[in-house]
Amino acid sequence: MLETKMETKTKMLSSTFIYFPRYICDWLASDPVCFSIGPGEHLRLCPQDYTCCSSQMEETLAHQSETDFLSAIDDTSQFLHTTFTQRHRKFDEFFRELIDLSEKSMNQMFTKTYGRLFTQNANVFQELFVELRRYYSGGSVSLTEVLSEFWSRLVERVFSLVNPQYQFSDEYLECVNKHAEQLQPFGDLPRKLGLQVSRAFIAARALVQGLATGRDIVNKAAKLSAGAGCVRALMRQWYCPLCRGMPSLRPCHALCLNVMKGCLANTADLDTEWNNFIDALYQVSEKLEGPFNMELAADSISVKVSEAIMHMQENSIATSTKVFQGCGSPRLAPGRSRRSPKESGGNRRPFRTFSPEEKPTTATGTNLDRLVSELKERLRPMRGFWVSLPHTICNDKNVAADVTNEDRCWNGQTRGRYLPDVTGDGLMSQLNNPEVEVDMARPDVRTRQLIMELRVATNRLKHAQAGQDTDFMDSEVEEGSGSGGGGERYSDDWPGYRPYSPPYSKPPLNPQTPIKPPRVRDRTGSKWNRSKGQSISAVSRPAFFSLAVLFWLSVMVTVAPFWR
């Protein structure tokens, strides 16, 4: 008979709560105290009326209520953790594949098009992709400096190739680079490619880093600890009905909300910064499928570099003539005779642009639009997650009674309607919480740290929307790279758009919008300041002459009265 009673009681207890462990059900069923109801003066947490729980059982159930609470938090936040983890992996793999395929396409196409001329100078292009990968991986690398160094090295190689009859020293090539800043031998292509690559890589890196930050913040926020006041409230709402002999009675919905809002008061304060963070992720992902398209940027590297080389070759006569005027006549290569620029550049065409069928293609079987669309679908329900967490938990039928069942639920003392009002959200709203005593004088340090991490991540994402990297604000900001109209500035980069013609023939030499930033290495060699034995270059001579004229005019005006 006793065994039959124990089996029946075990089945009844095991169906009470979804988190109720089997070993506790067996223990309660086998405890002799549970077969008789007696006075509850010994209880510290539950109402001291009739009970079937001993002091030891009450303490054990209190620990179990804390475990159940933390399990509920972990289970509810699992959607966030899974989403951030999977999306981070998918985007990271996709972006890295784009970079690899871009380099592979360049190697294949340039080898086919340029042959030995490319293989002999392949290290220039390899170094470019090494630095691009280093930047994307989070390295302290300025994209502006990376691209500037690439074009500087490329102009030296191409200038030597279009003038094979000369032998150029390192100092002379430094001088060529100095003149290249003014002559723009590659036309407007370095600026256009730089703008396109910078915006795409900045946005891609910011998105991947943001997804990793979201994953880490969810892990930290979900691993919280329940205070003594929270544990008491959890025990009273979940297991005190069990001790009163009503194991199937669920806590009233409003009671559950007050308990959860008190236990999660600090977590709810993440809401504002969390929503800002989710919005920033959403907006950056939209940029990546629009004006900051990473697929198009990776695809354009080979094409635009080829077009830039062709542009320099086609204008090699004018470029070489101006360089010779500024840097002096170079030495002839051994066994070569001096020829005019027309002869050296007019008959030799070592470079050509890609034909349409030769242009590199993006990754096969992958689609950035699909990845972004899936991410945006998952980001939408994440807004307000932390502030709505009490409602999410209490809406579970295994945790609390339905909101419509107000009279047949546990109100904290017995079966009946729960009368107190539901408190507001956040720490400062818990002053009058009837269920949980919350210390509002001491804000949670861990929550403050998470808020700061969210703000830093959101700031990085917002700058990425404008094509700016917070690590290199001074070097990466370029006119027209922001979101206010700069996104469609170069519509010839986009399929289906008509070509855009800038209103000027050459970009303005504006210090705030440099066409070609200075190279990292020093270029103060004497060759730049020497033109056929003179100390002032041809470029700076007009400015010097104007200063001299102004000086003598001022002297004449000053002494003119004395001539009368």
ZINORQUI-V173203 format. One record per residue. N is the residue number from 1. RES is the residue in three letters. OMEGA is omega in whole degrees, 0 to 359 (NA if undefined). NEAR is the number of other ideal C-beta (glycine too) atoms within 10 Angstrom. Layout:
N&RES&OMEGA&NEAR + N&RES&OMEGA&NEAR
//
This chain:
1&MET&179&5 + 2&LEU&180&9 + 3&GLU&178&7 + 4&THR&178&8 + 5&LYS&180&12 + 6&MET&180&17 + 7&GLU&179&11 + 8&THR&181&11 + 9&LYS&179&19 + 10&THR&178&17 + 11&LYS&181&11 + 12&MET&181&15 + 13&LEU&184&21 + 14&SER&179&16 + 15&SER&186&13 + 16&THR&182&20 + 17&PHE&182&19 + 18&ILE&182&13 + 19&TYR&185&17 + 20&PHE&185&21 + 21&PRO&184&13 + 22&ARG&185&10 + 23&TYR&177&8 + 24&ILE&177&18 + 25&CYS&180&19 + 26&ASP&183&15 + 27&TRP&180&16 + 28&LEU&182&24 + 29&ALA&182&19 + 30&SER&181&13 + 31&ASP&181&16 + 32&PRO&182&8 + 33&VAL&184&14 + 34&CYS&178&22 + 35&PHE&179&13 + 36&SER&179&8 + 37&ILE&181&15 + 38&GLY&180&11 + 39&PRO&183&10 + 40&GLY&181&18 + 41&GLU&183&8 + 42&HIS&183&13 + 43&LEU&179&18 + 44&ARG&185&11 + 45&LEU&182&21 + 46&CYS&176&23 + 47&PRO&186&15 + 48&GLN&173&12 + 49&ASP&177&14 + 50&TYR&184&13 + 51&THR&173&24 + 52&CYS&182&19 + 53&CYS&173&26 + 54&SER&178&17 + 55&SER&179&11 + 56&GLN&179&12 + 57&MET&180&21 + 58&GLU&179&20 + 59&GLU&179&14 + 60&THR&180&16 + 61&LEU&176&23 + 62&ALA&177&20 + 63&HIS&180&11 + 64&GLN&179&19 + 65&SER&176&26 + 66&GLU&178&17 + 67&THR&179&13 + 68&ASP&180&21 + 69&PHE&181&24 + 70&LEU&177&16 + 71&SER&178&12 + 72&ALA&177&21 + 73&ILE&182&22 + 74&ASP&181&14 + 75&ASP&182&14 + 76&THR&182&15 + 77&SER&182&19 + 78&GLN&178&12 + 79&PHE&179&14 + 80&LEU&183&22 + 81&HIS&181&16 + 82&THR&181&13 + 83&THR&182&21 + 84&PHE&181&25 + 85&THR&182&16 + 86&GLN&180&15 + 87&ARG&178&24 + 88&HIS&181&19 + 89&ARG&183&13 + 90&LYS&180&15 + 91&PHE&181&22 + 92&ASP&178&19 + 93&GLU&182&12 + 94&PHE&181&18 + 95&PHE&179&25 + 96&ARG&177&15 + 97&GLU&178&16 + 98&LEU&180&23 + 99&ILE&179&18 + 100&ASP&181&14 + 101&LEU&177&19 + 102&SER&178&22 + 103&GLU&179&21 + 104&LYS&179&13 + 105&SER&179&21 + 106&MET&181&22 + 107&ASN&182&17 + 108&GLN&184&13 + 109&MET&182&19 + 110&PHE&176&22 + 111&THR&179&14 + 112&LYS&186&11 + 113&THR&188&18 + 114&TYR&176&19 + 115&GLY&184&11 + 116&ARG&178&9 + 117&LEU&178&17 + 118&PHE&184&20 + 119&THR&179&12 + 120&GLN&181&11 + 121&ASN&185&19 + 122&ALA&182&15 + 123&ASN&178&12 + 124&VAL&182&18 + 125&PHE&177&20 + 126&GLN&180&13 + 127&GLU&177&14 + 128&LEU&183&22 + 129&PHE&175&18 + 130&VAL&181&14 + 131&GLU&177&19 + 132&LEU&177&22 + 133&ARG&181&16 + 134&ARG&177&13 + 135&TYR&182&23 + 136&TYR&182&21 + 137&SER&177&12 + 138&GLY&180&12 + 139&GLY&179&11 + 140&SER&184&8 + 141&VAL&176&19 + 142&SER&179&20 + 143&LEU&179&22 + 144&THR&180&20 + 145&GLU&179&17 + 146&VAL&181&21 + 147&LEU&178&22 + 148&SER&179&22 + 149&GLU&179&19 + 150&PHE&181&22 + 151&TRP&178&25 + 152&SER&179&24 + 153&ARG&181&19 + 154&LEU&181&22 + 155&VAL&177&26 + 156&GLU&182&20 + 157&ARG&183&16 + 158&VAL&179&23 + 159&PHE&178&23 + 160&SER&182&18 + 161&LEU&180&19 + 162&VAL&175&23 + 163&ASN&187&23 + 164&PRO&182&13 + 165&GLN&182&14 + 166&TYR&175&19 + 167&GLN&187&14 + 168&PHE&175&18 + 169&SER&178&12 + 170&ASP&179&10 + 171&GLU&180&15 + 172&TYR&179&23 + 173&LEU&173&22 + 174&GLU&178&21 + 175&CYS&176&26 + 176&VAL&179&27 + 177&ASN&177&22 + 178&LYS&180&23 + 179&HIS&181&23 + 180&ALA&179&23 + 181&GLU&180&18 + 182&GLN&185&13 + 183&LEU&181&19 + 184&GLN&184&22 + 185&PRO&178&26 + 186&PHE&180&25 + 187&GLY&182&17 + 188&ASP&186&17 + 189&LEU&177&21 + 190&PRO&181&25 + 191&ARG&181&21 + 192&LYS&179&20 + 193&LEU&179&24 + 194&GLY&179&24 + 195&LEU&182&21 + 196&GLN&182&24 + 197&VAL&182&22 + 198&SER&182&27 + 199&ARG&182&30 + 200&ALA&182&24 + 201&PHE&178&24 + 202&ILE&180&29 + 203&ALA&181&28 + 204&ALA&180&29 + 205&ARG&180&23 + 206&ALA&180&26 + 207&LEU&181&27 + 208&VAL&177&21 + 209&GLN&179&17 + 210&GLY&178&24 + 211&LEU&177&24 + 212&ALA&178&18 + 213&THR&178&21 + 214&GLY&178&25 + 215&ARG&182&19 + 216&ASP&181&15 + 217&ILE&177&22 + 218&VAL&178&24 + 219&ASN&182&15 + 220&LYS&183&14 + 221&ALA&182&23 + 222&ALA&181&19 + 223&LYS&179&12 + 224&LEU&178&19 + 225&SER&181&9 + 226&ALA&178&19 + 227&GLY&182&19 + 228&ALA&179&9 + 229&GLY&178&16 + 230&CYS&181&24 + 231&VAL&178&19 + 232&ARG&181&20 + 233&ALA&179&28 + 234&LEU&178&29 + 235&MET&183&23 + 236&ARG&184&22 + 237&GLN&187&26 + 238&TRP&190&26 + 239&TYR&174&26 + 240&CYS&173&26 + 241&PRO&178&22 + 242&LEU&179&26 + 243&CYS&178&26 + 244&ARG&179&22 + 245&GLY&179&13 + 246&MET&187&14 + 247&PRO&182&20 + 248&SER&183&11 + 249&LEU&180&19 + 250&ARG&175&23 + 251&PRO&177&25 + 252&CYS&184&29 + 253&HIS&180&21 + 254&ALA&176&23 + 255&LEU&179&26 + 256&CYS&180&30 + 257&LEU&180&22 + 258&ASN&178&27 + 259&VAL&182&30 + 260&MET&179&29 + 261&LYS&175&27 + 262&GLY&180&24 + 263&CYS&183&28 + 264&LEU&184&26 + 265&ALA&181&28 + 266&ASN&180&23 + 267&THR&180&27 + 268&ALA&180&23 + 269&ASP&175&22 + 270&LEU&194&22 + 271&ASP&185&18 + 272&THR&182&14 + 273&GLU&177&19 + 274&TRP&179&27 + 275&ASN&177&18 + 276&ASN&179&18 + 277&PHE&180&26 + 278&ILE&178&21 + 279&ASP&180&15 + 280&ALA&176&23 + 281&LEU&181&25 + 282&TYR&183&17 + 283&GLN&177&15 + 284&VAL&178&23 + 285&SER&176&26 + 286&GLU&177&16 + 287&LYS&183&26 + 288&LEU&176&26 + 289&GLU&179&19 + 290&GLY&187&14 + 291&PRO&181&24 + 292&PHE&187&28 + 293&ASN&183&24 + 294&MET&177&26 + 295&GLU&182&22 + 296&LEU&180&17 + 297&ALA&179&24 + 298&ALA&180&27 + 299&ASP&186&21 + 300&SER&185&23 + 301&ILE&181&23 + 302&SER&184&24 + 303&VAL&184&21 + 304&LYS&176&21 + 305&VAL&178&23 + 306&SER&179&22 + 307&GLU&179&18 + 308&ALA&178&24 + 309&ILE&179&28 + 310&MET&179&18 + 311&HIS&180&19 + 312&MET&179&24 + 313&GLN&181&21 + 314&GLU&180&14 + 315&ASN&186&17 + 316&SER&182&23 + 317&ILE&181&17 + 318&ALA&181&13 + 319&THR&181&27 + 320&SER&180&22 + 321&THR&181&14 + 322&LYS&178&16 + 323&VAL&179&23 + 324&PHE&178&18 + 325&GLN&183&15 + 326&GLY&186&22 + 327&CYS&182&24 + 328&GLY&182&17 + 329&SER&179&11 + 330&PRO&178&20 + 331&ARG&177&12 + 332&LEU&175&13 + 333&ALA&180&14 + 334&PRO&179&6 + 335&GLY&181&6 + 336&ARG&174&13 + 337&SER&182&7 + 338&ARG&176&10 + 339&ARG&179&15 + 340&SER&177&10 + 341&PRO&181&17 + 342&LYS&181&11 + 343&GLU&184&12 + 344&SER&184&19 + 345&GLY&187&22 + 346&GLY&186&12 + 347&ASN&184&8 + 348&ARG&179&14 + 349&ARG&184&12 + 350&PRO&185&15 + 351&PHE&172&22 + 352&ARG&179&12 + 353&THR&177&16 + 354&PHE&166&19 + 355&SER&184&9 + 356&PRO&182&6 + 357&GLU&180&5 + 358&GLU&184&15 + 359&LYS&183&15 + 360&PRO&177&19 + 361&THR&182&9 + 362&THR&186&18 + 363&ALA&180&18 + 364&THR&177&7 + 365&GLY&178&5 + 366&THR&184&15 + 367&ASN&180&13 + 368&LEU&179&21 + 369&ASP&180&11 + 370&ARG&178&10 + 371&LEU&181&18 + 372&VAL&180&22 + 373&SER&178&12 + 374&GLU&179&15 + 375&LEU&182&23 + 376&LYS&177&14 + 377&GLU&181&10 + 378&ARG&180&15 + 379&LEU&185&19 + 380&ARG&182&9 + 381&PRO&180&12 + 382&MET&180&20 + 383&ARG&179&16 + 384&GLY&185&15 + 385&PHE&188&21 + 386&TRP&180&27 + 387&VAL&179&20 + 388&SER&182&14 + 389&LEU&176&25 + 390&PRO&179&24 + 391&HIS&180&16 + 392&THR&181&15 + 393&ILE&184&21 + 394&CYS&177&25 + 395&ASN&177&15 + 396&ASP&183&13 + 397&LYS&177&11 + 398&ASN&183&13 + 399&VAL&183&22 + 400&ALA&178&25 + 401&ALA&178&22 + 402&ASP&183&13 + 403&VAL&179&14 + 404&THR&182&7 + 405&ASN&189&13 + 406&GLU&184&15 + 407&ASP&182&12 + 408&ARG&180&13 + 409&CYS&180&23 + 410&TRP&182&25 + 411&ASN&180&19 + 412&GLY&180&22 + 413&GLN&182&13 + 414&THR&176&13 + 415&ARG&179&14 + 416&GLY&183&14 + 417&ARG&176&11 + 418&TYR&189&25 + 419&LEU&183&11 + 420&PRO&177&15 + 421&ASP&175&10 + 422&VAL&182&17 + 423&THR&179&22 + 424&GLY&183&14 + 425&ASP&175&22 + 426&GLY&186&20 + 427&LEU&186&20 + 428&MET&180&12 + 429&SER&186&16 + 430&GLN&181&23 + 431&LEU&183&10 + 432&ASN&178&10 + 433&ASN&184&21 + 434&PRO&187&17 + 435&GLU&186&26 + 436&VAL&174&23 + 437&GLU&183&15 + 438&VAL&178&21 + 439&ASP&182&12 + 440&MET&181&14 + 441&ALA&183&5 + 442&ARG&178&8 + 443&PRO&182&15 + 444&ASP&182&16 + 445&VAL&181&9 + 446&ARG&179&15 + 447&THR&178&20 + 448&ARG&179&12 + 449&GLN&179&12 + 450&LEU&178&23 + 451&ILE&179&17 + 452&MET&178&11 + 453&GLU&178&16 + 454&LEU&180&23 + 455&ARG&179&14 + 456&VAL&180&13 + 457&ALA&179&24 + 458&THR&179&21 + 459&ASN&178&14 + 460&ARG&181&21 + 461&LEU&180&26 + 462&LYS&177&18 + 463&HIS&179&21 + 464&ALA&177&27 + 465&GLN&178&20 + 466&ALA&180&17 + 467&GLY&183&26 + 468&GLN&176&22 + 469&ASP&183&23 + 470&THR&178&15 + 471&ASP&183&17 + 472&PHE&185&18 + 473&MET&184&10 + 474&ASP&187&7 + 475&SER&185&17 + 476&GLU&183&22 + 477&VAL&180&18 + 478&GLU&181&19 + 479&GLU&180&13 + 480&GLY&180&14 + 481&SER&180&22 + 482&GLY&184&16 + 483&SER&183&16 + 484&GLY&176&7 + 485&GLY&180&9 + 486&GLY&183&17 + 487&GLY&182&19 + 488&GLU&186&12 + 489&ARG&181&16 + 490&TYR&186&21 + 491&SER&177&13 + 492&ASP&175&11 + 493&ASP&187&22 + 494&TRP&176&15 + 495&PRO&176&6 + 496&GLY&179&5 + 497&TYR&178&11 + 498&ARG&181&8 + 499&PRO&179&8 + 500&TYR&180&12 + 501&SER&179&7 + 502&PRO&184&11 + 503&PRO&179&4 + 504&TYR&182&8 + 505&SER&179&6 + 506&LYS&178&12 + 507&PRO&180&18 + 508&PRO&177&9 + 509&LEU&183&12 + 510&ASN&180&9 + 511&PRO&182&5 + 512&GLN&178&8 + 513&THR&186&14 + 514&PRO&176&16 + 515&ILE&181&18 + 516&LYS&181&22 + 517&PRO&181&17 + 518&PRO&179&14 + 519&ARG&182&17 + 520&VAL&184&12 + 521&ARG&185&9 + 522&ASP&179&8 + 523&ARG&180&17 + 524&THR&182&8 + 525&GLY&184&16 + 526&SER&182&9 + 527&LYS&182&20 + 528&TRP&182&20 + 529&ASN&181&14 + 530&ARG&175&17 + 531&SER&180&20 + 532&LYS&174&11 + 533&GLY&181&6 + 534&GLN&184&11 + 535&SER&182&9 + 536&ILE&183&13 + 537&SER&181&20 + 538&ALA&182&14 + 539&VAL&184&15 + 540&SER&184&13 + 541&ARG&179&12 + 542&PRO&180&9 + 543&ALA&179&10 + 544&PHE&179&11 + 545&PHE&181&11 + 546&SER&178&10 + 547&LEU&179&9 + 548&ALA&179&10 + 549&VAL&180&10 + 550&LEU&179&10 + 551&PHE&182&10 + 552&TRP&175&9 + 553&LEU&179&10 + 554&SER&178&10 + 555&VAL&181&10 + 556&MET&179&10 + 557&VAL&182&9 + 558&THR&186&9 + 559&VAL&183&9 + 560&ALA&181&9 + 561&PRO&182&7 + 562&PHE&180&6 + 563&TRP&184&6 + 564&ARG&NA&4
//
